[in-house]
Amino acid sequence: MANEIEDHVSIVLIAEDGRVIIQRRDNITTIKYPGRCALPGGRVESGETPLEAAIRELREETGIEVANLEFLRKKREVFPNSTRADLWIYWGRYDRNQPIQSLEGQMFLAHPDEFRKLKALPGEKAVATSALKQANIGLKNVKEEIGN
């Protein structure tokens, strides 16, 4: 249906030094935004929750297994082909115990300053910045709890 809204996920995985896992999409015309940089993510499959999809997409694209991710927010997107989607955004910490594999596109770690200079999908930079702010709040709360 033309009016149907798809569910998609995006994952911001943050290393201790604040770098984020980024995917440079393959430069082929059969995909949306070829050659641009993006966060790992994709479509929610039938029968799975957005969180399950985020964990699956992260594994399929980077080879990284996570048990859980934190929900950041949901926003409405309209893709160039007029597809409307609810984008479920999750974030987590990358402990660097598992290597990053480039299973779809080319994966790399980028500092937020580097990410700002890359040609990225619309809205990706704002999503990454929002997750980094959330991560900093999380670190502050953890320190306060430990101190009490």
FENDASUL-V748982 format. One line per field, one symbol per residue. burial: 1 if it has 24 or more other C-alpha atoms within 12 Angstrom, else 0. A space follows every 10 residues. Layout:
burial = ???
This chain:
burial = 0000011111 1111100111 1111100000 0000011111 1111000001 1111111110 1101110011 1100001000 0000111111 1111000001 1101111111 1100100001 1001101111 1101100000 00000000
